[in-house]
Amino acid sequence: MDDPFQQVFSLITLNNTATLSNSIEVTISSLVILILLACSALISGSEVAYFSLSPNDKEALENSKDRKSQLLTSLLERPKRLLATILITNNFVNVAIVILSTYLMDLVINDTLSETTVFILQVVVVTFLLLLLGEVIPKIYANKNPLSLASFMAIPIYFLRTVLTPLS
C-alpha cells in the first residue's frame, strides 16, 4: 500500500502543475486577445481612413514618390477590393477574439455560475470590448487623421489584399 504522505504530496504537486499550466494559458490567451483587439482596431480604423481621404489627399498621394504613397494609390484604385479585404480581415479577427474569449472564460470562471449567466457575461463583455475598442474609438480617430492612419496601414493592408485575393 502506498504511503499516505506520498499520495498527498502527489496530489498537491499535480494541483500546482495544473494551476501553473492554467495560469500560463490564461496569460497567453489574454495577450493574444489584446493583440487581436489592436489588430481589429487598426483594420476598422483603416476602413474609415481610406474612404475619408479628401481629393487633395489623393492628389498629394499620386504626386508623391514615396513607397507608401504608391501603395495607397494602388489600393485606392480598386475600392471594392480594398473594402472586401478590410471586411474579410476584420471578420476573421473578430471571430478569433470571440473564440479565444470563450476559451478564456471557460478557464477562468468557476462552475458555480449557471451556463446562462456565463453566456450573457461572455456576450456583454466581448461585444462591449469589440464595439468600443475595435470599432468606435478607432473609427473616430481615423475620421480625424485619415491620411496618417491610411499611410500607417498601407503595407499591412496591401499584404492582406494579396493574401486574401481568392476571397476578395
C-alpha positions in Angstrom: 0.0 0.0 0.0 1.2 3.5 -0.8 2.4 5.9 1.8 -0.5 8.4 2.6 2.1 11.3 2.7 3.2 10.3 -0.8 -0.4 10.4 -2.0 -1.0 13.8 -0.6 2.3 15.1 -2.0 1.4 13.7 -5.4 -2.0 15.4 -5.3 -0.5 18.7 -4.2 2.2 18.5 -7.0 -0.5 17.7 -9.6 -2.7 20.6 -8.5 0.2 23.0 -8.5 1.2 21.9 -12.0 -2.4 22.2 -13.2 -2.7 25.7 -11.7 0.6 26.8 -13.2 -0.4 25.4 -16.6 -3.8 27.1 -16.2 -2.3 30.5 -15.4 0.1 30.3 -18.3 -2.9 29.5 -20.6 -4.8 32.4 -19.2 -1.9 34.8 -19.7 -1.2 33.7 -23.2 -4.9 33.8 -24.2 -5.3 37.3 -22.7 -2.2 38.6 -24.6 -3.4 37.1 -27.8 -6.9 38.7 -27.3 -5.3 42.1 -26.7 -3.1 41.7 -29.8 -6.2 40.7 -31.8 -8.2 43.7 -30.4 -5.4 46.0 -31.5 -5.5 44.4 -35.0 -9.3 44.8 -35.1 -8.9 48.5 -34.1 -6.3 49.2 -36.8 -8.3 47.4 -39.5 -11.6 49.1 -38.6 -9.9 52.4 -38.4 -8.2 51.9 -41.8 -11.7 51.3 -43.3 -12.7 54.8 -42.4 -9.3 56.3 -43.1 -9.1 55.0 -46.7 -12.6 56.1 -47.6 -12.3 59.5 -45.8 -9.3 60.7 -47.8 -10.1 64.1 -49.4 -9.4 64.7 -53.1 -6.5 66.9 -52.1 -5.0 64.0 -50.1 -5.5 61.6 -53.0 -3.8 64.1 -55.4 -0.9 64.5 -53.0 -0.5 60.8 -52.8 -0.5 60.4 -56.6 2.2 63.1 -56.9 4.4 61.6 -54.2 7.2 59.2 -55.0 7.1 57.6 -51.5 6.6 53.8 -51.5 3.7 54.1 -49.0 2.0 56.7 -51.1 2.3 54.5 -54.2 0.8 51.5 -52.2 -2.0 53.8 -51.0 -2.7 54.9 -54.6 -2.7 51.3 -55.7 -5.1 50.3 -53.0 -7.5 53.1 -53.7 -7.6 52.3 -57.5 -9.9 49.3 -56.6 -12.1 50.4 -53.7 -14.4 47.4 -53.8 -11.5 45.0 -53.5 -10.0 47.2 -50.7 -13.3 47.2 -48.8 -13.7 43.4 -49.2 -10.1 42.8 -47.9 -10.7 45.0 -44.9 -14.1 43.4 -44.1 -12.9 39.9 -44.5 -9.9 40.5 -42.3 -11.9 42.3 -39.6 -14.4 39.4 -39.5 -11.6 36.8 -39.2 -10.0 38.8 -36.4 -13.3 39.3 -34.6 -14.3 35.6 -34.8 -10.9 34.7 -33.4 -11.5 37.1 -30.5 -14.8 35.5 -29.7 -13.4 32.0 -29.9 -10.4 32.9 -27.6 -12.6 34.8 -25.2 -14.9 31.8 -24.8 -11.9 29.6 -24.2 -10.5 32.2 -21.7 -13.8 32.5 -19.8 -14.0 28.7 -19.6 -10.6 28.7 -17.9 -11.3 31.5 -15.5 -14.9 31.2 -14.5 -15.8 28.5 -11.9 -18.6 26.0 -12.3 -20.5 28.0 -9.7 -22.3 30.2 -12.3 -25.0 28.9 -14.4 -24.4 28.4 -18.2 -26.9 31.2 -18.9 -25.1 33.7 -16.7 -21.7 32.7 -18.3 -23.2 33.1 -21.8 -24.7 36.5 -21.0 -21.4 37.6 -19.4 -19.4 36.5 -22.4 -21.8 38.2 -24.9 -21.9 41.5 -22.9 -18.1 41.7 -22.2 -16.9 40.6 -25.7 -19.5 42.8 -27.5 -18.6 45.8 -25.4 -14.9 45.4 -26.0 -15.2 44.7 -29.7 -17.5 47.7 -30.2 -15.7 50.2 -28.1 -12.1 49.3 -28.6 -12.3 47.5 -32.0 -14.8 49.8 -33.8 -15.9 53.1 -32.3 -12.7 54.6 -30.9 -10.6 53.6 -34.0 -13.1 55.0 -36.4 -13.3 58.3 -34.5 -9.5 58.5 -34.6 -9.4 57.6 -38.3 -12.0 60.2 -39.2 -9.8 62.9 -37.7 -6.5 61.5 -39.0 -7.3 59.6 -42.2 -4.0 60.2 -44.1 -1.7 59.2 -41.2 -3.6 56.0 -40.4 -4.0 55.1 -44.1 -0.3 55.6 -44.6 0.5 53.6 -41.4 -1.7 50.7 -42.6 -0.7 50.8 -46.3 1.8 47.9 -46.1 -0.3 45.6 -43.9 -3.4 46.2 -46.0 -1.5 45.7 -49.2 -0.2 42.4 -47.9 -3.6 41.3 -46.7 -5.1 42.2 -50.1 -2.5 40.0 -51.7 -3.1 37.1 -49.4 -6.9 37.4 -49.5 -7.1 37.8 -53.3 -9.0 34.5 -53.7 -11.6 35.6 -51.2 -11.9 39.3 -52.1 
